[in-house]
């Protein structure tokens, strides 16, 4: 595989342009799509996002089976911010809403003692090594915009943690499924390194 084709899923949320540019800089051909055929033909799928959980999961319904099929077939899938949250069993945002349930666990609100959304730079602390972190230093700063965070049922999926009133999983990985609560495309050289690592994973 020379230049992998990455499908960025358009499910009615913002931030599509910046993640597309980041992936292109990292060596990928990018298509922004909601078309099942394009998703199936892609070499990898990215679930991006800034937005609300319930409308995003509703917009995902027509392609949920396709994304699940891609995951089961071993295709790399990368969730970012809201895209990470959608991967979990359910979210408490705006009541209780079922997610994709690719990763067991719940998405909950950051503590009321903290200003929400968390908006800006914060550090990631390595819980374990992972190919996505190749060339990234422990305690590196990355960019966050979120009011909710994931609570994985299995601690083994946690790759990095971050402290913001509570210690939470800021990066998770499970086989060919990867996700960050922060925005690598807005995280300067550190984030671009992670996106390049993802493209290298896709090429394998």
MDTraj code that builds the backbone (N, CA, C; nanometers):
import mdtraj as md
import numpy as np

residues = "UNK UNK UNK UNK UNK UNK UNK UNK UNK UNK UNK UNK UNK UNK UNK UNK UNK UNK UNK UNK UNK UNK UNK UNK UNK UNK UNK UNK UNK UNK UNK UNK UNK UNK UNK UNK UNK UNK UNK UNK UNK UNK UNK UNK UNK UNK UNK UNK UNK UNK UNK UNK UNK UNK UNK UNK UNK UNK UNK UNK UNK UNK UNK UNK UNK UNK UNK UNK UNK UNK UNK UNK UNK UNK UNK UNK UNK UNK UNK UNK UNK UNK UNK UNK UNK UNK UNK UNK UNK UNK UNK UNK UNK UNK UNK UNK UNK UNK UNK UNK UNK UNK UNK UNK UNK UNK UNK UNK UNK UNK UNK UNK UNK UNK UNK UNK UNK UNK UNK UNK UNK UNK UNK UNK UNK UNK UNK UNK UNK UNK UNK UNK UNK UNK UNK UNK UNK UNK UNK UNK UNK UNK UNK UNK UNK UNK UNK UNK UNK UNK UNK UNK UNK UNK UNK UNK UNK UNK UNK UNK UNK UNK UNK UNK UNK UNK UNK UNK UNK UNK UNK UNK UNK UNK UNK UNK UNK UNK UNK UNK UNK UNK UNK UNK UNK UNK UNK UNK UNK UNK UNK UNK UNK UNK UNK UNK UNK UNK UNK UNK UNK UNK UNK UNK".split()
xyz = np.array([
    [0.0849, -0.1191, 0.0000],
    [0.0000, 0.0000, 0.0000],
    [0.0891, 0.1250, 0.0000],
    [0.0722, 0.2089, -0.1015],
    [0.1537, 0.3301, -0.1083],
    [0.0901, 0.4431, -0.0284],
    [-0.0224, 0.4932, -0.0782],
    [-0.0938, 0.5992, -0.0060],
    [-0.2304, 0.5445, 0.0354],
    [-0.2534, 0.5246, 0.1660],
    [-0.3811, 0.4674, 0.2098],
    [-0.4976, 0.5647, 0.1928],
    [-0.6143, 0.5089, 0.1678],
    [-0.7365, 0.5879, 0.1564],
    [-0.8106, 0.5847, 0.2901],
    [-0.8271, 0.7028, 0.3487],
    [-0.8911, 0.7137, 0.4792],
    [-1.0258, 0.7846, 0.4635],
    [-1.1303, 0.7212, 0.5147],
    [-1.2642, 0.7797, 0.5119],
    [-1.2921, 0.8500, 0.6447],
    [-1.3155, 0.9801, 0.6377],
    [-1.3571, 1.0575, 0.7550],
    [-1.5095, 1.0638, 0.7526],
    [-1.5722, 1.0080, 0.8549],
    [-1.7179, 0.9963, 0.8549],
    [-1.7825, 1.1315, 0.8826],
    [-1.8726, 1.1691, 0.7942],
    [-1.9477, 1.2938, 0.8114],
    [-2.0834, 1.2594, 0.8726],
    [-2.0935, 1.2746, 1.0058],
    [-2.2219, 1.2464, 1.0716],
    [-2.2782, 1.3717, 1.1385],
    [-2.2587, 1.4846, 1.0706],
    [-2.3251, 1.6073, 1.1112],
    [-2.2593, 1.6815, 1.2252],
    [-2.1270, 1.6620, 1.2423],
    [-2.0550, 1.7353, 1.3462],
    [-1.9479, 1.8224, 1.2823],
    [-1.8874, 1.9091, 1.3637],
    [-1.7844, 1.9977, 1.3128],
    [-1.6489, 1.9312, 1.3084],
    [-1.5478, 2.0115, 1.2684],
    [-1.4078, 1.9709, 1.2769],
    [-1.3642, 1.8737, 1.1680],
    [-1.4367, 1.8685, 1.0575],
    [-1.4012, 1.7744, 0.9514],
    [-1.2804, 1.8221, 0.8713],
    [-1.2720, 1.9514, 0.8481],
    [-1.1652, 2.0050, 0.7632],
    [-1.0278, 1.9896, 0.8283],
    [-1.0189, 2.0208, 0.9586],
    [-0.8878, 2.0184, 1.0236],
    [-0.8338, 1.8761, 1.0369],
    [-0.9199, 1.7794, 1.0678],
    [-0.8713, 1.6414, 1.0768],
    [-0.8347, 1.5901, 0.9379],
    [-0.9085, 1.6295, 0.8358],
    [-0.8753, 1.5880, 0.6995],
    [-0.7385, 1.6402, 0.6586],
    [-0.7126, 1.7675, 0.6898],
    [-0.5818, 1.8267, 0.6574],
    [-0.4704, 1.7555, 0.7324],
    [-0.4941, 1.7236, 0.8601],
    [-0.3943, 1.6544, 0.9405],
    [-0.3608, 1.5178, 0.8838],
    [-0.4641, 1.4461, 0.8396],
    [-0.4428, 1.3125, 0.7813],
    [-0.3709, 1.3212, 0.6467],
    [-0.4056, 1.4237, 0.5686],
    [-0.3377, 1.4426, 0.4400],
    [-0.1901, 1.4746, 0.4618],
    [-0.1612, 1.5588, 0.5609],
    [-0.0222, 1.5901, 0.5952],
    [0.0530, 1.4650, 0.6393],
    [-0.0204, 1.3709, 0.6955],
    [0.0403, 1.2476, 0.7479],
    [0.0577, 1.1405, 0.6417],
    [0.0133, 1.1712, 0.5188],
    [0.0379, 1.0785, 0.4090],
    [-0.0802, 0.9971, 0.3624],
    [-0.2011, 1.0468, 0.3818],
    [-0.3204, 0.9724, 0.3410],
    [-0.3998, 1.0475, 0.2350],
    [-0.4700, 0.9722, 0.1514],
    [-0.5767, 1.0291, 0.0703],
    [-0.7022, 1.0289, 0.1569],
    [-0.7741, 1.1401, 0.1594],
    [-0.8883, 1.1527, 0.2511],
    [-1.0163, 1.1822, 0.1746],
    [-1.1222, 1.1109, 0.2110],
    [-1.2551, 1.1419, 0.1611],
    [-1.3466, 1.1621, 0.2818],
    [-1.4232, 1.2708, 0.2792],
    [-1.5235, 1.2961, 0.3831],
    [-1.6559, 1.2401, 0.3309],
    [-1.7136, 1.1460, 0.4049],
    [-1.8255, 1.0724, 0.3458],
    [-1.9209, 1.0176, 0.4512],
    [-2.0427, 0.9876, 0.4056],
    [-2.1411, 0.9166, 0.4859],
    [-2.1929, 0.7980, 0.4031],
    [-2.1167, 0.7668, 0.2975],
    [-2.1592, 0.6657, 0.2024],
    [-2.1034, 0.5278, 0.2400],
    [-2.1901, 0.4290, 0.2616],
    [-2.1446, 0.2960, 0.3039],
    [-2.0419, 0.2343, 0.2087],
    [-2.0595, 0.2549, 0.0788],
    [-1.9683, 0.1973, -0.0201],
    [-1.8271, 0.2547, -0.0025],
    [-1.8181, 0.3850, 0.0166],
    [-1.6872, 0.4481, 0.0341],
    [-1.6214, 0.4041, 0.1650],
    [-1.7030, 0.3831, 0.2661],
    [-1.6498, 0.3357, 0.3941],
    [-1.5925, 0.1949, 0.3794],
    [-1.6640, 0.1093, 0.3075],
    [-1.6194, -0.0286, 0.2884],
    [-1.4927, -0.0359, 0.2036],
    [-1.4817, 0.0544, 0.1057],
    [-1.3672, 0.0536, 0.0147],
    [-1.2441, 0.1204, 0.0735],
    [-1.2596, 0.1934, 0.1829],
    [-1.1473, 0.2659, 0.2425],
    [-1.0515, 0.1701, 0.3130],
    [-0.9290, 0.2184, 0.3364],
    [-0.8302, 0.1395, 0.4111],
    [-0.8410, 0.1628, 0.5615],
    [-0.9052, 0.2731, 0.6001],
    [-0.9245, 0.3061, 0.7419],
    [-1.0405, 0.4035, 0.7543],
    [-1.0985, 0.4083, 0.8747],
    [-1.2131, 0.4962, 0.9010],
    [-1.1808, 0.5829, 1.0222],
    [-1.2123, 0.7122, 1.0112],
    [-1.1950, 0.8051, 1.1229],
    [-1.3306, 0.8626, 1.1615],
    [-1.3623, 0.8535, 1.2910],
    [-1.4828, 0.9165, 1.3456],
    [-1.4370, 1.0437, 1.4166],
    [-1.4586, 1.1603, 1.3555],
    [-1.4071, 1.2847, 1.4120],
    [-1.5081, 1.3462, 1.5064],
    [-1.4820, 1.4668, 1.5551],
    [-1.5964, 1.5367, 1.6039],
    [-1.5895, 1.6296, 1.7198],
    [-1.6658, 1.7339, 1.7013],
    [-1.7059, 1.8221, 1.8099],
    [-1.8569, 1.8327, 1.7949],
    [-1.9300, 1.7962, 1.8991],
    [-2.0750, 1.8014, 1.8877],
    [-2.1411, 1.7257, 2.0004],
    [-2.2718, 1.7042, 1.9876],
    [-2.3489, 1.6371, 2.0921],
    [-2.3666, 1.4890, 2.0583],
    [-2.3674, 1.4067, 2.1617],
    [-2.3685, 1.2617, 2.1464],
    [-2.4947, 1.2118, 2.0760],
    [-2.6128, 1.2507, 2.1250],
    [-2.7389, 1.1933, 2.0753],
    [-2.7611, 1.2163, 1.9258],
    [-2.7505, 1.3421, 1.8754],
    [-2.7696, 1.3602, 1.7315],
    [-2.6622, 1.2910, 1.6474],
    [-2.5400, 1.2837, 1.7011],
    [-2.4325, 1.2177, 1.6263],
    [-2.4604, 1.0681, 1.6121],
    [-2.5044, 1.0045, 1.7198],
    [-2.5315, 0.8605, 1.7137],
    [-2.6526, 0.8335, 1.6245],
    [-2.7468, 0.9257, 1.6238],
    [-2.8642, 0.9128, 1.5353],
    [-2.8205, 0.9178, 1.3886],
    [-2.7290, 1.0097, 1.3579],
    [-2.6800, 1.0232, 1.2206],
    [-2.5906, 0.9053, 1.1805],
    [-2.5376, 0.8355, 1.2810],
    [-2.4535, 0.7183, 1.2536],
    [-2.5362, 0.5935, 1.2217],
    [-2.6649, 0.5935, 1.2595],
    [-2.7473, 0.4732, 1.2474],
    [-2.7435, 0.4078, 1.1084],
    [-2.7537, 0.4853, 0.9993],
    [-2.7550, 0.4208, 0.8673],
    [-2.6243, 0.3509, 0.8312],
    [-2.5147, 0.3858, 0.8999],
    [-2.3854, 0.3260, 0.8639],
    [-2.3237, 0.2453, 0.9791],
    [-2.3974, 0.2299, 1.0884],
    [-2.3439, 0.1580, 1.2043],
    [-2.3012, 0.0156, 1.1690],
    [-2.3834, -0.0549, 1.0926],
    [-2.3517, -0.1937, 1.0552],
    [-2.2257, -0.2005, 0.9685],
    [-2.2102, -0.1007, 0.8818],
    [-2.0938, -0.0968, 0.7933],
    [-1.9662, -0.0748, 0.8739],
    [-1.9718, 0.0177, 0.9694],
    [-1.8555, 0.0457, 1.0533],
    [-1.8230, -0.0764, 1.1404],
    [-1.9273, -0.1414, 1.1934],
    [-1.9072, -0.2623, 1.2734],
    [-1.8440, -0.3733, 1.1899],
    [-1.8892, -0.3869, 1.0660],
    [-1.8333, -0.4875, 0.9743],
    [-1.6858, -0.4578, 0.9469],
    [-1.6546, -0.3305, 0.9235],
    [-1.5163, -0.2900, 0.8980],
    [-1.4279, -0.3219, 1.0184],
    [-1.4801, -0.2950, 1.1364],
    [-1.4061, -0.3227, 1.2593],
    [-1.3798, -0.4728, 1.2737],
    [-1.4818, -0.5528, 1.2519],
    [-1.4697, -0.6980, 1.2643],
    [-1.3756, -0.7572, 1.1599],
    [-1.3632, -0.6877, 1.0461],
    [-1.2738, -0.7334, 0.9391],
    [-1.1293, -0.6887, 0.9613],
    [-1.1055, -0.6160, 1.0712],
    [-0.9699, -0.5741, 1.1030],
    [-0.9277, -0.4397, 1.0484],
    [-1.0219, -0.3644, 0.9914],
    [-0.9876, -0.2324, 0.9372],
    [-0.9580, -0.1352, 1.0520],
    [-0.8497, -0.0584, 1.0453],
    [-0.8210, 0.0387, 1.1513],
    [-0.9287, 0.1477, 1.1582],
    [-0.9750, 0.1737, 1.2790],
    [-1.0744, 0.2780, 1.3036],
    [-1.0231, 0.3684, 1.4141],
    [-1.0318, 0.4985, 1.3909],
    [-0.9777, 0.5977, 1.4840],
    [-1.0895, 0.6950, 1.5232],
    [-1.1250, 0.6988, 1.6524],
    [-1.2246, 0.7930, 1.7030],
    [-1.1569, 0.9111, 1.7718],
    [-1.2065, 1.0307, 1.7451],
    [-1.1472, 1.1520, 1.8015],
    [-1.2536, 1.2330, 1.8741],
    [-1.2283, 1.2630, 2.0011],
    [-1.3163, 1.3453, 2.0862],
    [-1.4568, 1.2826, 2.0921],
    [-1.5564, 1.3437, 2.0302],
    [-1.6892, 1.2836, 2.0264],
    [-1.6835, 1.1461, 1.9594],
    [-1.5946, 1.1328, 1.8606],
    [-1.5769, 1.0050, 1.7921],
    [-1.5334, 0.8942, 1.8861],
    [-1.4511, 0.9288, 1.9858],
    [-1.4151, 0.8324, 2.0915],
    [-1.5376, 0.7961, 2.1736],
    [-1.6140, 0.8954, 2.2132],
    [-1.7283, 0.8717, 2.3023],
    [-1.8339, 0.7827, 2.2372],
    [-1.8515, 0.7984, 2.1063],
    [-1.9510, 0.7175, 2.0356],
    [-1.9185, 0.5688, 2.0390],
    [-1.7918, 0.5360, 2.0582],
    [-1.7493, 0.3961, 2.0578],
    [-1.7949, 0.3199, 2.1811],
    [-1.8349, 0.3927, 2.2859],
    [-1.8661, 0.3290, 2.4139],
    [-2.0117, 0.2824, 2.4208],
    [-2.0423, 0.2097, 2.5270],
    [-2.1738, 0.1472, 2.5417],
    [-2.2854, 0.2501, 2.5506],
    [-2.2623, 0.3538, 2.6313],
    [-2.3651, 0.4579, 2.6448],
    [-2.3035, 0.5861, 2.6979],
    [-2.3795, 0.6947, 2.6853],
    [-2.3377, 0.8247, 2.7362],
    [-2.4481, 0.8845, 2.8216],
    [-2.4075, 0.9567, 2.9255],
    [-2.5054, 1.0236, 3.0120],
    [-2.5330, 1.1668, 2.9653],
    [-2.4774, 1.2050, 2.8510],
    [-2.5009, 1.3409, 2.7992],
    [-2.6464, 1.3564, 2.7563],
    [-2.7174, 1.4526, 2.8180],
    [-2.8573, 1.4775, 2.7836],
    [-2.9479, 1.3607, 2.8170],
    [-2.9225, 1.2943, 2.9293],
    [-2.9944, 1.1721, 2.9645],
    [-2.9045, 1.0537, 2.9343],
    [-2.9614, 0.9385, 2.9137],
    [-2.8822, 0.8199, 2.8813],
    [-2.9078, 0.7800, 2.7363],
    [-2.8005, 0.7762, 2.6576],
    [-2.8121, 0.7426, 2.5154],
    [-2.7178, 0.6280, 2.4830],
    [-2.7683, 0.5287, 2.4131],
    [-2.6858, 0.4153, 2.3739],
    [-2.5838, 0.4560, 2.2685],
    [-2.4599, 0.4055, 2.2847],
    [-2.3561, 0.4289, 2.1865],
    [-2.3376, 0.3069, 2.0975],
    [-2.2236, 0.3006, 2.0285],
    [-2.1960, 0.1902, 1.9372],
    [-2.1599, 0.0611, 2.0110],
    [-2.1136, 0.0740, 2.1337],
    [-2.0789, -0.0411, 2.2180],
    [-1.9644, -0.1242, 2.1588],
    [-1.8719, -0.0580, 2.0904],
    [-1.7508, -0.1260, 2.0443],
    [-1.6531, -0.1437, 2.1605],
    [-1.6611, -0.0514, 2.2579],
    [-1.5810, -0.0609, 2.3798],
    [-1.6779, -0.0544, 2.4973],
    [-1.6680, -0.1493, 2.5896],
    [-1.7585, -0.1507, 2.7045],
    [-1.7240, -0.0369, 2.7997],
    [-1.8283, 0.0344, 2.8424],
    [-1.8080, 0.1434, 2.9365],
    [-1.9054, 0.2571, 2.9109],
    [-1.8959, 0.3585, 2.9950],
    [-1.9899, 0.4703, 2.9904],
    [-1.9147, 0.6020, 2.9765],
    [-1.9808, 0.6978, 2.9129],
    [-1.9271, 0.8335, 2.9010],
    [-2.0019, 0.9226, 2.9997],
    [-1.9271, 0.9896, 3.0874],
    [-1.9881, 1.0690, 3.1947],
    [-1.9326, 1.2108, 3.1947],
    [-2.0015, 1.2984, 3.2699],
    [-1.9645, 1.4404, 3.2721],
    [-1.8446, 1.4655, 3.3628],
    [-1.7617, 1.5601, 3.3226],
    [-1.6516, 1.6035, 3.4071],
    [-1.7067, 1.6604, 3.5374],
    [-1.6278, 1.6601, 3.6459],
    [-1.6771, 1.7075, 3.7757],
    [-1.7293, 1.8510, 3.7714],
    [-1.8348, 1.8757, 3.8481],
    [-1.8938, 2.0103, 3.8550],
    [-1.7984, 2.1130, 3.9138],
    [-1.6958, 2.0654, 3.9833],
    [-1.5971, 2.1560, 4.0426],
    [-1.5047, 2.2162, 3.9378],
    [-1.5047, 2.1596, 3.8174],
    [-1.4160, 2.2060, 3.7110],
    [-1.4932, 2.2867, 3.6066],
    [-1.4242, 2.3804, 3.5452],
    [-1.4845, 2.4572, 3.4361],
    [-1.5039, 2.3652, 3.3160],
    [-1.6250, 2.3629, 3.2625],
    [-1.6503, 2.2824, 3.1431],
    [-1.7055, 2.3706, 3.0309],
    [-1.6715, 2.3406, 2.9064],
    [-1.5828, 2.2309, 2.8694],
    [-1.4377, 2.2569, 2.9110],
    [-1.3647, 2.1456, 2.9280],
    [-1.2196, 2.1608, 2.9355],
    [-1.1761, 2.2039, 2.7963],
    [-1.1196, 2.3220, 2.7860],
    [-1.0822, 2.3741, 2.6553],
    [-0.9394, 2.4258, 2.6628],
    [-0.8486, 2.3573, 2.5941],
    [-0.7101, 2.4003, 2.5945],
    [-0.6141, 2.2837, 2.6118],
    [-0.4926, 2.3173, 2.6467],
    [-0.3845, 2.2189, 2.6529],
    [-0.3782, 2.1506, 2.7883],
    [-0.3528, 2.0207, 2.7847],
    [-0.3323, 1.9421, 2.9065],
    [-0.2388, 1.8264, 2.8710],
    [-0.1845, 1.7620, 2.9728],
    [-0.0874, 1.6560, 2.9471],
    [-0.1526, 1.5182, 2.9407],
    [-0.0842, 1.4291, 2.8694],
    [-0.1224, 1.2885, 2.8689],
    [-0.0126, 1.2094, 2.9399],
    [-0.0538, 1.1182, 3.0258],
    [0.0393, 1.0334, 3.0995],
    [0.0252, 0.8908, 3.0482],
    [0.1357, 0.8318, 3.0087],
    [0.1310, 0.6987, 2.9482],
    [0.0896, 0.5933, 3.0517],
    [-0.0098, 0.5144, 3.0157],
    [-0.0472, 0.3980, 3.0971],
    [0.0258, 0.2739, 3.0473],
    [0.0564, 0.2738, 2.9178],
    [0.1336, 0.1642, 2.8576],
    [0.1857, 0.2122, 2.7234],
    [0.2768, 0.1350, 2.6660],
    [0.3301, 0.1703, 2.5349],
    [0.2303, 0.1299, 2.4259],
    [0.2370, 0.2014, 2.3128],
    [0.1477, 0.1715, 2.2018],
    [0.2078, 0.2317, 2.0749],
    [0.1905, 0.1658, 1.9597],
    [0.2454, 0.2192, 1.8342],
    [0.2004, 0.3623, 1.8024],
    [0.0821, 0.4018, 1.8481],
    [0.0363, 0.5397, 1.8245],
    [0.1251, 0.6417, 1.8958],
    [0.1966, 0.5974, 1.9988],
    [0.2787, 0.6890, 2.0785],
    [0.4262, 0.6864, 2.0377],
    [0.4602, 0.6158, 1.9318],
    [0.5993, 0.6131, 1.8865],
    [0.6471, 0.7559, 1.8574],
    [0.7558, 0.7942, 1.9204],
    [0.8102, 0.9287, 1.8991],
    [0.7437, 1.0366, 1.9821],
    [0.6478, 0.9990, 2.0670],
    [0.5785, 1.0935, 2.1557],
    [0.6330, 1.0772, 2.2971],
    [0.6594, 1.1871, 2.3639],
    [0.7129, 1.1813, 2.5005],
    [0.5999, 1.1752, 2.6026],
    [0.6234, 1.0994, 2.7085],
    [0.5300, 1.0952, 2.8212],
    [0.5107, 1.2371, 2.8752],
    [0.3914, 1.2674, 2.9206],
    [0.3533, 1.3984, 2.9758],
    [0.3492, 1.5081, 2.8683],
    [0.3380, 1.4692, 2.7422],
    [0.3258, 1.5681, 2.6344],
    [0.1930, 1.6426, 2.6460],
    [0.1929, 1.7664, 2.5969],
    [0.0711, 1.8470, 2.5959],
    [-0.0073, 1.8240, 2.4675],
    [-0.1382, 1.8080, 2.4826],
    [-0.2286, 1.7942, 2.3685],
    [-0.3513, 1.8825, 2.3931],
    [-0.4326, 1.8992, 2.2891],
    [-0.5428, 1.9964, 2.2950],
    [-0.6783, 1.9269, 2.3141],
    [-0.7499, 1.9734, 2.4145],
    [-0.8816, 1.9175, 2.4493],
    [-0.9932, 2.0204, 2.4299],
    [-1.1100, 1.9722, 2.3906],
    [-1.2364, 2.0484, 2.3973],
    [-1.3456, 1.9470, 2.4288],
    [-1.3828, 1.9354, 2.5579],
    [-1.4853, 1.8356, 2.5928],
    [-1.5409, 1.8623, 2.7325],
    [-1.6630, 1.8134, 2.7552],
    [-1.7278, 1.8211, 2.8862],
    [-1.7534, 1.6827, 2.9451],
    [-1.7343, 1.5791, 2.8634],
    [-1.7586, 1.4414, 2.9059],
    [-1.6326, 1.3577, 2.8820],
    [-1.6228, 1.2466, 2.9518],
    [-1.5043, 1.1623, 2.9376],
    [-1.5446, 1.0152, 2.9505],
    [-1.4631, 0.9248, 2.8972],
    [-1.4976, 0.7824, 2.8984],
    [-1.4542, 0.7130, 3.0270],
    [-1.5331, 0.6163, 3.0685],
    [-1.4978, 0.5263, 3.1783],
    [-1.4999, 0.3835, 3.1237],
    [-1.3876, 0.3354, 3.0685],
    [-1.3853, 0.1996, 3.0138],
    [-1.4053, 0.0948, 3.1226],
    [-1.4808, -0.0092, 3.0898],
    [-1.5019, -0.1187, 3.1847],
    [-1.3732, -0.1988, 3.2042],
    [-1.2929, -0.2075, 3.0983],
    [-1.1681, -0.2829, 3.1027],
    [-1.0501, -0.1859, 3.1070],
    [-0.9754, -0.1803, 3.2179],
    [-0.8624, -0.0878, 3.2285],
    [-0.7520, -0.1168, 3.1276],
    [-0.7509, -0.2370, 3.0706],
    [-0.6463, -0.2732, 2.9752],
    [-0.6554, -0.1966, 2.8428],
    [-0.7697, -0.1342, 2.8156],
    [-0.7814, -0.0575, 2.6906],
    [-0.7215, 0.0828, 2.7042],
    [-0.6908, 0.1254, 2.8260],
    [-0.6418, 0.2617, 2.8499],
    [-0.4944, 0.2724, 2.8095],
    [-0.4646, 0.3672, 2.7211],
    [-0.3273, 0.3899, 2.6749],
    [-0.2661, 0.5109, 2.7445],
    [-0.3427, 0.6190, 2.7579],
    [-0.2964, 0.7361, 2.8329],
    [-0.4086, 0.7862, 2.9240],
    [-0.3698, 0.8574, 3.0290],
    [-0.4654, 0.9221, 3.1183],
    [-0.4338, 1.0709, 3.1271],
    [-0.5329, 1.1470, 3.1702],
    [-0.5188, 1.2918, 3.1880],
    [-0.5928, 1.3315, 3.3148],
    [-0.5410, 1.4306, 3.3845],
    [-0.6057, 1.4812, 3.5057],
    [-0.6748, 1.6134, 3.4776],
    [-0.8039, 1.6183, 3.5068],
    [-0.8789, 1.7441, 3.5017],
    [-0.9927, 1.7319, 3.6029],
    [-0.9584, 1.7484, 3.7298],
    [-1.0560, 1.7282, 3.8366],
    [-1.0790, 1.5814, 3.8658],
    [-1.0468, 1.4999, 3.7694],
    [-1.0559, 1.3541, 3.7818],
    [-0.9539, 1.2948, 3.6839],
    [-0.9009, 1.1809, 3.7168],
    [-0.8091, 1.1122, 3.6250],
    [-0.8923, 1.0294, 3.5283],
    [-0.8803, 1.0583, 3.3996],
    [-0.9639, 0.9879, 3.3026],
    [-0.8798, 0.9336, 3.1870],
    [-0.9361, 0.8381, 3.1162],
    [-0.8706, 0.7802, 2.9988],
    [-0.8765, 0.8800, 2.8843],
    [-0.7601, 0.9261, 2.8394],
    [-0.7562, 1.0229, 2.7296],
    [-0.7186, 0.9595, 2.5956],
    [-0.6681, 0.8348, 2.6012],
    [-0.6480, 0.7559, 2.4801],
    [-0.6776, 0.6107, 2.5122],
    [-0.7525, 0.5461, 2.4236],
    [-0.7839, 0.4044, 2.4416],
    [-0.7523, 0.3303, 2.3117],
    [-0.7261, 0.2018, 2.3245],
    [-0.7015, 0.1187, 2.2065],
    [-0.7437, -0.0246, 2.2367],
    [-0.8027, -0.0871, 2.1351],
    [-0.8494, -0.2258, 2.1480],
    [-0.8388, -0.2903, 2.0108],
    [-0.7312, -0.3702, 1.9932],
    [-0.7029, -0.4343, 1.8633],
    [-0.6885, -0.3279, 1.7554],
    [-0.7760, -0.3268, 1.6532],
    [-0.7643, -0.2309, 1.5433],
    [-0.8484, -0.1050, 1.5661],
    [-0.8904, -0.0844, 1.6892],
    [-0.9710, 0.0323, 1.7258],
    [-0.8877, 0.1255, 1.8140],
    [-0.8783, 0.2513, 1.7745],
    [-0.7983, 0.3499, 1.8466],
    [-0.8824, 0.4756, 1.8683],
    [-0.8604, 0.5447, 1.9789],
    [-0.9391, 0.6654, 2.0016],
    [-0.8702, 0.7578, 2.1010],
    [-0.8877, 0.8890, 2.0789],
    [-0.8343, 0.9907, 2.1691],
    [-0.9462, 1.0858, 2.2100],
    [-0.9468, 1.1248, 2.3378],
    [-1.0425, 1.2244, 2.3831],
    [-0.9961, 1.3640, 2.3405],
    [-0.8680, 1.3794, 2.3185],
    [-0.8124, 1.5070, 2.2710],
    [-0.8127, 1.5096, 2.1176],
    [-0.7720, 1.6235, 2.0636],
    [-0.7694, 1.6434, 1.9188],
    [-0.6260, 1.6400, 1.8678],
    [-0.5804, 1.5280, 1.8116],
    [-0.4431, 1.5254, 1.7598],
    [-0.4202, 1.6272, 1.6489],
    [-0.5249, 1.6534, 1.5702],
    [-0.5099, 1.7477, 1.4586],
    [-0.4927, 1.8914, 1.5054],
    [-0.5170, 1.9169, 1.6342],
    [-0.4984, 2.0510, 1.6907],
    [-0.3849, 2.0524, 1.7937],
    [-0.3087, 1.9423, 1.7984],
    [-0.2084, 1.9250, 1.9044],
    [-0.0647, 1.9386, 1.8541],
    [-0.0465, 2.0270, 1.7552],
    [0.0876, 2.0617, 1.7077],
    [0.1658, 1.9382, 1.6635],
    [0.2968, 1.9388, 1.6853],
    [0.3832, 1.8301, 1.6374],
    [0.3487, 1.6970, 1.7046],
    [0.3115, 1.7021, 1.8323],
    [0.2763, 1.5789, 1.9049],
    [0.1583, 1.5092, 1.8388],
    [0.0556, 1.5858, 1.8071],
    [-0.0630, 1.5284, 1.7436],
    [-0.0353, 1.4782, 1.6039],
    [0.0463, 1.5530, 1.5292],
    [0.0794, 1.5115, 1.3934],
    [0.1604, 1.3816, 1.3956],
    [0.2455, 1.3659, 1.4959],
    [0.3208, 1.2411, 1.5115],
    [0.2250, 1.1244, 1.5301],
    [0.1206, 1.1439, 1.6115],
    [0.0223, 1.0370, 1.6341],
    [-0.0539, 1.0036, 1.5063],
    [-0.0908, 1.1056, 1.4295],
    [-0.1623, 1.0807, 1.3045],
    [-0.0729, 1.0061, 1.2053],
    [0.0556, 1.0437, 1.2012],
    [0.1488, 0.9715, 1.1136],
    [0.1636, 0.8262, 1.1584],
    [0.1675, 0.8062, 1.2896],
    [0.1755, 0.6691, 1.3422],
    [0.0523, 0.5884, 1.3022],
    [-0.0638, 0.6541, 1.3068],
    [-0.1874, 0.5857, 1.2667],
    [-0.1794, 0.5441, 1.1201],
    [-0.1314, 0.6323, 1.0349],
    [-0.1194, 0.6001, 0.8924],
    [-0.0211, 0.4845, 0.8718],
    [0.0855, 0.4811, 0.9500],
    [0.1802, 0.3688, 0.9415],
    [0.1124, 0.2378, 0.9824],
    [0.0266, 0.2448, 1.0839],
    [-0.0498, 0.1256, 1.1266],
    [-0.1413, 0.0797, 1.0126],
    [-0.2045, 0.1756, 0.9454],
    [-0.2955, 0.1449, 0.8345],
    [-0.2191, 0.0740, 0.7210],
    [-0.0972, 0.1155, 0.6973],
    [-0.0167, 0.0609, 0.5865],
    [0.0279, -0.0835, 0.6106],
    [0.0280, -0.1276, 0.7365],
    [0.0799, -0.2614, 0.7669],
    [-0.0098, -0.3723, 0.7125],
])
top = md.Topology()
chain = top.add_chain()
for i, resn in enumerate(residues, 1):
    res = top.add_residue(resn, chain, resSeq=i)
    for name in ("N", "CA", "C"):
        top.add_atom(name, md.element.get_by_symbol(name[0]), res)
traj = md.Trajectory(xyz[None], top)
